[in-house]
């Protein structure tokens, strides 16, 4: 069942803001995605970004690990180059 809430806009700096009811359970600072479709608005929590792995703690723990050699060959990245 869909609940209906009323909210009020207000000026916040040079922007307009929408004061949302506490009953929605949105936390302060939570990032949201806002969509507009023909004058109707919908918002939802922004998808979480993938976790990043911090490798600084293992630096130097693998003494036999080395960089892969880099091929310094010249390359033609233009789209009009042809292969023969």
PyMOL Python script that loads the backbone (N, CA, C, O; Angstrom):
from pymol import cmd

cmd.read_pdbstr("""\
ATOM      1  N   UNK A   1       0.841  -1.175   0.000  1.00  0.00           N
ATOM      2  CA  UNK A   1       0.000   0.000   0.000  1.00  0.00           C
ATOM      3  C   UNK A   1       0.889   1.244   0.000  1.00  0.00           C
ATOM      4  O   UNK A   1       1.840   1.332   0.777  1.00  0.00           O
ATOM      5  N   UNK A   2       0.584   2.178  -0.852  1.00  0.00           N
ATOM      6  CA  UNK A   2       1.369   3.398  -0.982  1.00  0.00           C
ATOM      7  C   UNK A   2       0.919   4.417   0.050  1.00  0.00           C
ATOM      8  O   UNK A   2      -0.275   4.669   0.211  1.00  0.00           O
ATOM      9  N   UNK A   3       1.891   5.003   0.752  1.00  0.00           N
ATOM     10  CA  UNK A   3       1.585   6.085   1.689  1.00  0.00           C
ATOM     11  C   UNK A   3       1.823   7.404   0.983  1.00  0.00           C
ATOM     12  O   UNK A   3       2.718   7.516   0.145  1.00  0.00           O
ATOM     13  N   UNK A   4       1.034   8.386   1.316  1.00  0.00           N
ATOM     14  CA  UNK A   4       1.197   9.715   0.731  1.00  0.00           C
ATOM     15  C   UNK A   4       1.643  10.682   1.813  1.00  0.00           C
ATOM     16  O   UNK A   4       1.063  10.727   2.898  1.00  0.00           O
ATOM     17  N   UNK A   5       2.673  11.452   1.510  1.00  0.00           N
ATOM     18  CA  UNK A   5       3.202  12.454   2.430  1.00  0.00           C
ATOM     19  C   UNK A   5       3.157  13.811   1.750  1.00  0.00           C
ATOM     20  O   UNK A   5       3.221  13.903   0.524  1.00  0.00           O
ATOM     21  N   UNK A   6       3.050  14.846   2.539  1.00  0.00           N
ATOM     22  CA  UNK A   6       3.163  16.212   2.020  1.00  0.00           C
ATOM     23  C   UNK A   6       4.503  16.764   2.469  1.00  0.00           C
ATOM     24  O   UNK A   6       4.933  16.546   3.601  1.00  0.00           O
ATOM     25  N   UNK A   7       5.154  17.478   1.569  1.00  0.00           N
ATOM     26  CA  UNK A   7       6.444  18.088   1.869  1.00  0.00           C
ATOM     27  C   UNK A   7       6.409  19.519   1.367  1.00  0.00           C
ATOM     28  O   UNK A   7       5.596  19.870   0.512  1.00  0.00           O
ATOM     29  N   UNK A   8       7.298  20.341   1.906  1.00  0.00           N
ATOM     30  CA  UNK A   8       7.300  21.757   1.567  1.00  0.00           C
ATOM     31  C   UNK A   8       8.686  22.169   1.089  1.00  0.00           C
ATOM     32  O   UNK A   8       9.696  21.774   1.672  1.00  0.00           O
ATOM     33  N   UNK A   9       8.730  22.964   0.024  1.00  0.00           N
ATOM     34  CA  UNK A   9      10.004  23.471  -0.470  1.00  0.00           C
ATOM     35  C   UNK A   9      10.399  24.724   0.298  1.00  0.00           C
ATOM     36  O   UNK A   9       9.550  25.438   0.832  1.00  0.00           O
ATOM     37  N   UNK A  10      11.708  24.977   0.345  1.00  0.00           N
ATOM     38  CA  UNK A  10      12.222  26.193   0.973  1.00  0.00           C
ATOM     39  C   UNK A  10      13.537  26.563   0.305  1.00  0.00           C
ATOM     40  O   UNK A  10      14.162  25.733  -0.357  1.00  0.00           O
ATOM     41  N   UNK A  11      13.946  27.794   0.478  1.00  0.00           N
ATOM     42  CA  UNK A  11      15.185  28.301  -0.119  1.00  0.00           C
ATOM     43  C   UNK A  11      16.361  27.869   0.758  1.00  0.00           C
ATOM     44  O   UNK A  11      16.329  28.030   1.979  1.00  0.00           O
ATOM     45  N   UNK A  12      17.397  27.320   0.123  1.00  0.00           N
ATOM     46  CA  UNK A  12      18.614  26.917   0.820  1.00  0.00           C
ATOM     47  C   UNK A  12      19.789  27.414  -0.014  1.00  0.00           C
ATOM     48  O   UNK A  12      20.188  26.766  -0.981  1.00  0.00           O
ATOM     49  N   UNK A  13      20.343  28.566   0.363  1.00  0.00           N
ATOM     50  CA  UNK A  13      21.383  29.194  -0.450  1.00  0.00           C
ATOM     51  C   UNK A  13      20.762  29.679  -1.739  1.00  0.00           C
ATOM     52  O   UNK A  13      19.753  30.385  -1.720  1.00  0.00           O
ATOM     53  N   UNK A  14      21.357  29.306  -2.865  1.00  0.00           N
ATOM     54  CA  UNK A  14      20.797  29.672  -4.166  1.00  0.00           C
ATOM     55  C   UNK A  14      19.927  28.561  -4.750  1.00  0.00           C
ATOM     56  O   UNK A  14      19.508  28.644  -5.904  1.00  0.00           O
ATOM     57  N   UNK A  15      19.658  27.535  -3.969  1.00  0.00           N
ATOM     58  CA  UNK A  15      18.885  26.393  -4.453  1.00  0.00           C
ATOM     59  C   UNK A  15      17.559  26.292  -3.720  1.00  0.00           C
ATOM     60  O   UNK A  15      17.344  26.937  -2.694  1.00  0.00           O
ATOM     61  N   UNK A  16      16.684  25.477  -4.261  1.00  0.00           N
ATOM     62  CA  UNK A  16      15.464  25.113  -3.563  1.00  0.00           C
ATOM     63  C   UNK A  16      15.698  23.760  -2.925  1.00  0.00           C
ATOM     64  O   UNK A  16      16.380  22.907  -3.493  1.00  0.00           O
ATOM     65  N   UNK A  17      15.140  23.565  -1.761  1.00  0.00           N
ATOM     66  CA  UNK A  17      15.271  22.289  -1.067  1.00  0.00           C
ATOM     67  C   UNK A  17      13.875  21.784  -0.734  1.00  0.00           C
ATOM     68  O   UNK A  17      12.919  22.558  -0.681  1.00  0.00           O
ATOM     69  N   UNK A  18      13.770  20.504  -0.514  1.00  0.00           N
ATOM     70  CA  UNK A  18      12.499  19.886  -0.176  1.00  0.00           C
ATOM     71  C   UNK A  18      12.634  19.270   1.206  1.00  0.00           C
ATOM     72  O   UNK A  18      13.466  18.388   1.419  1.00  0.00           O
ATOM     73  N   UNK A  19      11.832  19.725   2.128  1.00  0.00           N
ATOM     74  CA  UNK A  19      11.855  19.195   3.496  1.00  0.00           C
ATOM     75  C   UNK A  19      11.008  17.931   3.505  1.00  0.00           C
ATOM     76  O   UNK A  19       9.805  17.980   3.249  1.00  0.00           O
ATOM     77  N   UNK A  20      11.639  16.799   3.799  1.00  0.00           N
ATOM     78  CA  UNK A  20      10.949  15.517   3.771  1.00  0.00           C
ATOM     79  C   UNK A  20      10.550  15.087   5.178  1.00  0.00           C
ATOM     80  O   UNK A  20      11.304  15.310   6.125  1.00  0.00           O
ATOM     81  N   UNK A  21       9.387  14.481   5.328  1.00  0.00           N
ATOM     82  CA  UNK A  21       8.931  14.045   6.652  1.00  0.00           C
ATOM     83  C   UNK A  21       9.848  12.984   7.260  1.00  0.00           C
ATOM     84  O   UNK A  21      10.401  12.144   6.550  1.00  0.00           O
ATOM     85  N   UNK A  22       9.997  13.036   8.561  1.00  0.00           N
ATOM     86  CA  UNK A  22      10.824  12.080   9.296  1.00  0.00           C
ATOM     87  C   UNK A  22      10.324  10.650   9.097  1.00  0.00           C
ATOM     88  O   UNK A  22      11.108   9.701   9.124  1.00  0.00           O
ATOM     89  N   UNK A  23       9.032  10.504   8.902  1.00  0.00           N
ATOM     90  CA  UNK A  23       8.420   9.188   8.745  1.00  0.00           C
ATOM     91  C   UNK A  23       8.929   8.398   7.553  1.00  0.00           C
ATOM     92  O   UNK A  23       8.719   7.187   7.482  1.00  0.00           O
ATOM     93  N   UNK A  24       9.592   9.057   6.619  1.00  0.00           N
ATOM     94  CA  UNK A  24      10.146   8.346   5.470  1.00  0.00           C
ATOM     95  C   UNK A  24      11.388   7.539   5.838  1.00  0.00           C
ATOM     96  O   UNK A  24      11.765   6.614   5.118  1.00  0.00           O
ATOM     97  N   UNK A  25      12.021   7.885   6.949  1.00  0.00           N
ATOM     98  CA  UNK A  25      13.189   7.139   7.414  1.00  0.00           C
ATOM     99  C   UNK A  25      14.469   7.422   6.655  1.00  0.00           C
ATOM    100  O   UNK A  25      15.393   6.610   6.679  1.00  0.00           O
ATOM    101  N   UNK A  26      14.541   8.560   5.982  1.00  0.00           N
ATOM    102  CA  UNK A  26      15.755   8.924   5.251  1.00  0.00           C
ATOM    103  C   UNK A  26      16.738   9.563   6.220  1.00  0.00           C
ATOM    104  O   UNK A  26      16.373  10.452   6.989  1.00  0.00           O
ATOM    105  N   UNK A  27      18.002   9.101   6.181  1.00  0.00           N
ATOM    106  CA  UNK A  27      19.022   9.635   7.086  1.00  0.00           C
ATOM    107  C   UNK A  27      19.622  10.913   6.515  1.00  0.00           C
ATOM    108  O   UNK A  27      19.678  11.090   5.298  1.00  0.00           O
ATOM    109  N   UNK A  28      20.062  11.789   7.382  1.00  0.00           N
ATOM    110  CA  UNK A  28      20.747  13.015   6.959  1.00  0.00           C
ATOM    111  C   UNK A  28      22.029  12.649   6.225  1.00  0.00           C
ATOM    112  O   UNK A  28      22.797  11.805   6.687  1.00  0.00           O
ATOM    113  N   UNK A  29      22.258  13.281   5.088  1.00  0.00           N
ATOM    114  CA  UNK A  29      23.458  13.027   4.303  1.00  0.00           C
ATOM    115  C   UNK A  29      23.341  11.857   3.345  1.00  0.00           C
ATOM    116  O   UNK A  29      24.265  11.594   2.575  1.00  0.00           O
ATOM    117  N   UNK A  30      22.222  11.152   3.379  1.00  0.00           N
ATOM    118  CA  UNK A  30      22.043  10.009   2.483  1.00  0.00           C
ATOM    119  C   UNK A  30      21.907  10.513   1.048  1.00  0.00           C
ATOM    120  O   UNK A  30      21.104  11.405   0.778  1.00  0.00           O
ATOM    121  N   UNK A  31      22.682   9.950   0.134  1.00  0.00           N
ATOM    122  CA  UNK A  31      22.637  10.366  -1.264  1.00  0.00           C
ATOM    123  C   UNK A  31      21.421   9.737  -1.940  1.00  0.00           C
ATOM    124  O   UNK A  31      21.138   8.551  -1.768  1.00  0.00           O
ATOM    125  N   UNK A  32      20.708  10.560  -2.714  1.00  0.00           N
ATOM    126  CA  UNK A  32      19.488  10.113  -3.370  1.00  0.00           C
ATOM    127  C   UNK A  32      19.587  10.360  -4.875  1.00  0.00           C
ATOM    128  O   UNK A  32      20.330  11.233  -5.323  1.00  0.00           O
ATOM    129  N   UNK A  33      18.838   9.590  -5.641  1.00  0.00           N
ATOM    130  CA  UNK A  33      18.698   9.799  -7.078  1.00  0.00           C
ATOM    131  C   UNK A  33      17.303  10.367  -7.293  1.00  0.00           C
ATOM    132  O   UNK A  33      16.315   9.797  -6.830  1.00  0.00           O
ATOM    133  N   UNK A  34      17.224  11.491  -7.995  1.00  0.00           N
ATOM    134  CA  UNK A  34      15.949  12.156  -8.266  1.00  0.00           C
ATOM    135  C   UNK A  34      15.672  12.069  -9.759  1.00  0.00           C
ATOM    136  O   UNK A  34      16.520  12.416 -10.580  1.00  0.00           O
ATOM    137  N   UNK A  35      14.480  11.605 -10.100  1.00  0.00           N
ATOM    138  CA  UNK A  35      14.087  11.504 -11.506  1.00  0.00           C
ATOM    139  C   UNK A  35      12.862  12.373 -11.749  1.00  0.00           C
ATOM    140  O   UNK A  35      11.959  12.452 -10.916  1.00  0.00           O
ATOM    141  N   UNK A  36      12.851  13.028 -12.919  1.00  0.00           N
ATOM    142  CA  UNK A  36      11.711  13.852 -13.311  1.00  0.00           C
ATOM    143  C   UNK A  36      11.166  13.291 -14.609  1.00  0.00           C
ATOM    144  O   UNK A  36      11.916  13.083 -15.563  1.00  0.00           O
ATOM    145  N   UNK A  37       9.875  13.048 -14.651  1.00  0.00           N
ATOM    146  CA  UNK A  37       9.226  12.535 -15.851  1.00  0.00           C
ATOM    147  C   UNK A  37       7.932  13.301 -16.057  1.00  0.00           C
ATOM    148  O   UNK A  37       6.949  13.088 -15.347  1.00  0.00           O
ATOM    149  N   UNK A  38       7.942  14.192 -17.035  1.00  0.00           N
ATOM    150  CA  UNK A  38       6.774  15.004 -17.389  1.00  0.00           C
ATOM    151  C   UNK A  38       6.157  15.703 -16.180  1.00  0.00           C
ATOM    152  O   UNK A  38       4.944  15.660 -15.974  1.00  0.00           O
ATOM    153  N   UNK A  39       7.005  16.342 -15.390  1.00  0.00           N
ATOM    154  CA  UNK A  39       6.530  17.124 -14.255  1.00  0.00           C
ATOM    155  C   UNK A  39       6.287  16.330 -12.987  1.00  0.00           C
ATOM    156  O   UNK A  39       5.904  16.906 -11.968  1.00  0.00           O
ATOM    157  N   UNK A  40       6.498  15.029 -13.022  1.00  0.00           N
ATOM    158  CA  UNK A  40       6.348  14.193 -11.823  1.00  0.00           C
ATOM    159  C   UNK A  40       7.737  13.788 -11.360  1.00  0.00           C
ATOM    160  O   UNK A  40       8.611  13.492 -12.175  1.00  0.00           O
ATOM    161  N   UNK A  41       7.935  13.775 -10.056  1.00  0.00           N
ATOM    162  CA  UNK A  41       9.244  13.494  -9.483  1.00  0.00           C
ATOM    163  C   UNK A  41       9.205  12.194  -8.687  1.00  0.00           C
ATOM    164  O   UNK A  41       8.217  11.885  -8.021  1.00  0.00           O
ATOM    165  N   UNK A  42      10.284  11.451  -8.767  1.00  0.00           N
ATOM    166  CA  UNK A  42      10.457  10.236  -7.972  1.00  0.00           C
ATOM    167  C   UNK A  42      11.889  10.229  -7.466  1.00  0.00           C
ATOM    168  O   UNK A  42      12.805  10.620  -8.189  1.00  0.00           O
ATOM    169  N   UNK A  43      12.088   9.789  -6.234  1.00  0.00           N
ATOM    170  CA  UNK A  43      13.442   9.698  -5.702  1.00  0.00           C
ATOM    171  C   UNK A  43      13.619   8.379  -4.987  1.00  0.00           C
ATOM    172  O   UNK A  43      12.667   7.786  -4.481  1.00  0.00           O
ATOM    173  N   UNK A  44      14.877   7.930  -4.959  1.00  0.00           N
ATOM    174  CA  UNK A  44      15.220   6.679  -4.292  1.00  0.00           C
ATOM    175  C   UNK A  44      16.671   6.750  -3.848  1.00  0.00           C
ATOM    176  O   UNK A  44      17.435   7.563  -4.367  1.00  0.00           O
ATOM    177  N   UNK A  45      17.062   5.913  -2.895  1.00  0.00           N
ATOM    178  CA  UNK A  45      18.463   5.925  -2.460  1.00  0.00           C
ATOM    179  C   UNK A  45      19.389   5.619  -3.633  1.00  0.00           C
ATOM    180  O   UNK A  45      19.093   4.758  -4.461  1.00  0.00           O
ATOM    181  N   UNK A  46      20.507   6.329  -3.692  1.00  0.00           N
ATOM    182  CA  UNK A  46      21.498   6.102  -4.748  1.00  0.00           C
ATOM    183  C   UNK A  46      22.130   4.732  -4.542  1.00  0.00           C
ATOM    184  O   UNK A  46      22.337   4.310  -3.404  1.00  0.00           O
ATOM    185  N   UNK A  47      22.440   4.031  -5.638  1.00  0.00           N
ATOM    186  CA  UNK A  47      23.095   2.728  -5.484  1.00  0.00           C
ATOM    187  C   UNK A  47      24.466   2.896  -4.840  1.00  0.00           C
ATOM    188  O   UNK A  47      25.175   3.873  -5.084  1.00  0.00           O
ATOM    189  N   UNK A  48      24.813   1.929  -4.022  1.00  0.00           N
ATOM    190  CA  UNK A  48      26.116   1.977  -3.354  1.00  0.00           C
ATOM    191  C   UNK A  48      27.208   1.670  -4.358  1.00  0.00           C
ATOM    192  O   UNK A  48      27.061   0.791  -5.207  1.00  0.00           O
ATOM    193  N   UNK A  49      28.310   2.409  -4.252  1.00  0.00           N
ATOM    194  CA  UNK A  49      29.452   2.157  -5.128  1.00  0.00           C
ATOM    195  C   UNK A  49      30.156   0.893  -4.667  1.00  0.00           C
ATOM    196  O   UNK A  49      30.096   0.520  -3.495  1.00  0.00           O
ATOM    197  N   UNK A  50      30.826   0.239  -5.612  1.00  0.00           N
ATOM    198  CA  UNK A  50      31.576  -0.962  -5.270  1.00  0.00           C
ATOM    199  C   UNK A  50      32.672  -0.658  -4.264  1.00  0.00           C
ATOM    200  O   UNK A  50      33.237   0.436  -4.254  1.00  0.00           O
ATOM    201  N   UNK A  51      32.962  -1.624  -3.430  1.00  0.00           N
ATOM    202  CA  UNK A  51      34.001  -1.422  -2.421  1.00  0.00           C
ATOM    203  C   UNK A  51      35.361  -1.349  -3.075  1.00  0.00           C
ATOM    204  O   UNK A  51      35.636  -2.054  -4.046  1.00  0.00           O
ATOM    205  N   UNK A  52      36.200  -0.501  -2.541  1.00  0.00           N
ATOM    206  CA  UNK A  52      37.577  -0.397  -3.021  1.00  0.00           C
ATOM    207  C   UNK A  52      38.476  -1.143  -2.047  1.00  0.00           C
ATOM    208  O   UNK A  52      38.255  -1.121  -0.836  1.00  0.00           O
ATOM    209  N   UNK A  53      39.477  -1.791  -2.583  1.00  0.00           N
ATOM    210  CA  UNK A  53      40.400  -2.567  -1.759  1.00  0.00           C
ATOM    211  C   UNK A  53      41.643  -1.736  -1.496  1.00  0.00           C
ATOM    212  O   UNK A  53      42.244  -1.196  -2.425  1.00  0.00           O
ATOM    213  N   UNK A  54      42.027  -1.633  -0.239  1.00  0.00           N
ATOM    214  CA  UNK A  54      43.230  -0.900   0.148  1.00  0.00           C
ATOM    215  C   UNK A  54      44.387  -1.891   0.243  1.00  0.00           C
ATOM    216  O   UNK A  54      44.404  -2.760   1.114  1.00  0.00           O
ATOM    217  N   UNK A  55      45.346  -1.750  -0.659  1.00  0.00           N
ATOM    218  CA  UNK A  55      46.484  -2.673  -0.697  1.00  0.00           C
ATOM    219  C   UNK A  55      47.725  -2.123  -0.013  1.00  0.00           C
ATOM    220  O   UNK A  55      48.784  -2.749  -0.071  1.00  0.00           O
ATOM    221  N   UNK A  56      47.622  -0.972   0.632  1.00  0.00           N
ATOM    222  CA  UNK A  56      48.813  -0.379   1.239  1.00  0.00           C
ATOM    223  C   UNK A  56      49.380  -1.245   2.357  1.00  0.00           C
ATOM    224  O   UNK A  56      50.582  -1.183   2.618  1.00  0.00           O
ATOM    225  N   UNK A  57      48.571  -2.037   3.015  1.00  0.00           N
ATOM    226  CA  UNK A  57      49.048  -2.871   4.115  1.00  0.00           C
ATOM    227  C   UNK A  57      49.870  -4.066   3.676  1.00  0.00           C
ATOM    228  O   UNK A  57      50.610  -4.625   4.485  1.00  0.00           O
ATOM    229  N   UNK A  58      49.763  -4.479   2.416  1.00  0.00           N
ATOM    230  CA  UNK A  58      50.517  -5.648   1.967  1.00  0.00           C
ATOM    231  C   UNK A  58      51.713  -5.276   1.101  1.00  0.00           C
ATOM    232  O   UNK A  58      52.426  -6.157   0.620  1.00  0.00           O
ATOM    233  N   UNK A  59      51.939  -3.982   0.898  1.00  0.00           N
ATOM    234  CA  UNK A  59      53.069  -3.549   0.082  1.00  0.00           C
ATOM    235  C   UNK A  59      54.366  -4.080   0.691  1.00  0.00           C
ATOM    236  O   UNK A  59      54.622  -3.877   1.878  1.00  0.00           O
ATOM    237  N   UNK A  60      55.165  -4.741  -0.094  1.00  0.00           N
ATOM    238  CA  UNK A  60      56.447  -5.269   0.380  1.00  0.00           C
ATOM    239  C   UNK A  60      56.355  -6.647   1.006  1.00  0.00           C
ATOM    240  O   UNK A  60      57.385  -7.241   1.324  1.00  0.00           O
ATOM    241  N   UNK A  61      55.153  -7.174   1.191  1.00  0.00           N
ATOM    242  CA  UNK A  61      55.029  -8.487   1.822  1.00  0.00           C
ATOM    243  C   UNK A  61      55.239  -9.629   0.825  1.00  0.00           C
ATOM    244  O   UNK A  61      55.295 -10.792   1.227  1.00  0.00           O
ATOM    245  N   UNK A  62      55.356  -9.319  -0.448  1.00  0.00           N
ATOM    246  CA  UNK A  62      55.602 -10.330  -1.472  1.00  0.00           C
ATOM    247  C   UNK A  62      56.889  -9.964  -2.207  1.00  0.00           C
ATOM    248  O   UNK A  62      56.830  -9.317  -3.253  1.00  0.00           O
ATOM    249  N   UNK A  63      58.045 -10.360  -1.687  1.00  0.00           N
ATOM    250  CA  UNK A  63      59.319  -9.930  -2.259  1.00  0.00           C
ATOM    251  C   UNK A  63      59.558 -10.415  -3.684  1.00  0.00           C
ATOM    252  O   UNK A  63      60.287  -9.758  -4.427  1.00  0.00           O
ATOM    253  N   UNK A  64      58.981 -11.526  -4.090  1.00  0.00           N
ATOM    254  CA  UNK A  64      59.199 -12.046  -5.444  1.00  0.00           C
ATOM    255  C   UNK A  64      58.259 -11.429  -6.477  1.00  0.00           C
ATOM    256  O   UNK A  64      58.370 -11.716  -7.669  1.00  0.00           O
ATOM    257  N   UNK A  65      57.364 -10.609  -6.038  1.00  0.00           N
ATOM    258  CA  UNK A  65      56.418  -9.971  -6.945  1.00  0.00           C
ATOM    259  C   UNK A  65      57.071  -8.748  -7.570  1.00  0.00           C
ATOM    260  O   UNK A  65      57.603  -7.891  -6.865  1.00  0.00           O
ATOM    261  N   UNK A  66      57.029  -8.669  -8.886  1.00  0.00           N
ATOM    262  CA  UNK A  66      57.630  -7.519  -9.565  1.00  0.00           C
ATOM    263  C   UNK A  66      56.678  -7.021 -10.651  1.00  0.00           C
ATOM    264  O   UNK A  66      55.704  -7.684 -11.007  1.00  0.00           O
ATOM    265  N   UNK A  67      56.994  -5.832 -11.165  1.00  0.00           N
ATOM    266  CA  UNK A  67      56.169  -5.262 -12.225  1.00  0.00           C
ATOM    267  C   UNK A  67      56.324  -6.062 -13.504  1.00  0.00           C
ATOM    268  O   UNK A  67      57.376  -6.643 -13.771  1.00  0.00           O
ATOM    269  N   UNK A  68      55.273  -6.080 -14.279  1.00  0.00           N
ATOM    270  CA  UNK A  68      55.336  -6.722 -15.592  1.00  0.00           C
ATOM    271  C   UNK A  68      56.071  -5.791 -16.545  1.00  0.00           C
ATOM    272  O   UNK A  68      55.954  -4.571 -16.428  1.00  0.00           O
ATOM    273  N   UNK A  69      56.830  -6.350 -17.490  1.00  0.00           N
ATOM    274  CA  UNK A  69      57.539  -5.492 -18.442  1.00  0.00           C
ATOM    275  C   UNK A  69      56.541  -4.720 -19.308  1.00  0.00           C
ATOM    276  O   UNK A  69      55.469  -5.223 -19.644  1.00  0.00           O
ATOM    277  N   UNK A  70      56.916  -3.494 -19.658  1.00  0.00           N
ATOM    278  CA  UNK A  70      56.061  -2.645 -20.477  1.00  0.00           C
ATOM    279  C   UNK A  70      56.574  -2.661 -21.900  1.00  0.00           C
ATOM    280  O   UNK A  70      57.764  -2.456 -22.138  1.00  0.00           O
ATOM    281  N   UNK A  71      55.690  -2.899 -22.837  1.00  0.00           N
ATOM    282  CA  UNK A  71      56.043  -2.889 -24.253  1.00  0.00           C
ATOM    283  C   UNK A  71      55.986  -1.445 -24.731  1.00  0.00           C
ATOM    284  O   UNK A  71      54.909  -0.852 -24.791  1.00  0.00           O
ATOM    285  N   UNK A  72      57.126  -0.882 -25.067  1.00  0.00           N
ATOM    286  CA  UNK A  72      57.220   0.522 -25.463  1.00  0.00           C
ATOM    287  C   UNK A  72      57.041   0.721 -26.964  1.00  0.00           C
ATOM    288  O   UNK A  72      57.432   1.765 -27.486  1.00  0.00           O
ATOM    289  N   UNK A  73      56.468  -0.238 -27.666  1.00  0.00           N
ATOM    290  CA  UNK A  73      56.290  -0.135 -29.119  1.00  0.00           C
ATOM    291  C   UNK A  73      55.350   1.017 -29.456  1.00  0.00           C
ATOM    292  O   UNK A  73      54.390   1.293 -28.735  1.00  0.00           O
ATOM    293  N   UNK A  74      55.654   1.687 -30.579  1.00  0.00           N
ATOM    294  CA  UNK A  74      54.776   2.761 -31.051  1.00  0.00           C
ATOM    295  C   UNK A  74      53.483   2.151 -31.567  1.00  0.00           C
ATOM    296  O   UNK A  74      53.484   1.106 -32.216  1.00  0.00           O
ATOM    297  N   UNK A  75      52.383   2.823 -31.266  1.00  0.00           N
ATOM    298  CA  UNK A  75      51.079   2.353 -31.721  1.00  0.00           C
ATOM    299  C   UNK A  75      50.350   3.487 -32.413  1.00  0.00           C
ATOM    300  O   UNK A  75      50.491   4.653 -32.044  1.00  0.00           O
ATOM    301  N   UNK A  76      49.572   3.131 -33.419  1.00  0.00           N
ATOM    302  CA  UNK A  76      48.744   4.110 -34.111  1.00  0.00           C
ATOM    303  C   UNK A  76      47.312   3.910 -33.620  1.00  0.00           C
ATOM    304  O   UNK A  76      46.651   2.951 -34.020  1.00  0.00           O
ATOM    305  N   UNK A  77      46.834   4.792 -32.771  1.00  0.00           N
ATOM    306  CA  UNK A  77      45.511   4.674 -32.171  1.00  0.00           C
ATOM    307  C   UNK A  77      44.439   5.379 -32.991  1.00  0.00           C
ATOM    308  O   UNK A  77      43.274   5.387 -32.593  1.00  0.00           O
ATOM    309  N   UNK A  78      44.799   5.965 -34.117  1.00  0.00           N
ATOM    310  CA  UNK A  78      43.800   6.677 -34.921  1.00  0.00           C
ATOM    311  C   UNK A  78      42.806   5.679 -35.510  1.00  0.00           C
ATOM    312  O   UNK A  78      43.153   4.534 -35.799  1.00  0.00           O
ATOM    313  N   UNK A  79      41.578   6.127 -35.681  1.00  0.00           N
ATOM    314  CA  UNK A  79      40.527   5.229 -36.159  1.00  0.00           C
ATOM    315  C   UNK A  79      40.623   4.954 -37.651  1.00  0.00           C
ATOM    316  O   UNK A  79      40.003   4.010 -38.142  1.00  0.00           O
ATOM    317  N   UNK A  80      41.390   5.762 -38.388  1.00  0.00           N
ATOM    318  CA  UNK A  80      41.480   5.555 -39.830  1.00  0.00           C
ATOM    319  C   UNK A  80      42.653   4.665 -40.238  1.00  0.00           C
ATOM    320  O   UNK A  80      42.902   4.477 -41.428  1.00  0.00           O
ATOM    321  N   UNK A  81      43.368   4.123 -39.267  1.00  0.00           N
ATOM    322  CA  UNK A  81      44.486   3.238 -39.617  1.00  0.00           C
ATOM    323  C   UNK A  81      43.931   1.897 -40.082  1.00  0.00           C
ATOM    324  O   UNK A  81      42.920   1.416 -39.569  1.00  0.00           O
ATOM    325  N   UNK A  82      44.610   1.298 -41.068  1.00  0.00           N
ATOM    326  CA  UNK A  82      44.150   0.030 -41.631  1.00  0.00           C
ATOM    327  C   UNK A  82      45.199  -1.036 -41.401  1.00  0.00           C
ATOM    328  O   UNK A  82      46.401  -0.774 -41.441  1.00  0.00           O
ATOM    329  N   UNK A  83      44.720  -2.243 -41.158  1.00  0.00           N
ATOM    330  CA  UNK A  83      45.637  -3.376 -41.007  1.00  0.00           C
ATOM    331  C   UNK A  83      45.863  -4.007 -42.369  1.00  0.00           C
ATOM    332  O   UNK A  83      44.935  -4.126 -43.169  1.00  0.00           O
ATOM    333  N   UNK A  84      47.069  -4.402 -42.623  1.00  0.00           N
ATOM    334  CA  UNK A  84      47.381  -5.046 -43.914  1.00  0.00           C
ATOM    335  C   UNK A  84      47.497  -6.536 -43.740  1.00  0.00           C
ATOM    336  O   UNK A  84      47.754  -7.252 -44.708  1.00  0.00           O
TER     337      UNK A  84
END
""", "prot")
cmd.dss("prot")
cmd.show_as("cartoon", "prot")
cmd.util.cbc("prot")
cmd.orient("prot")
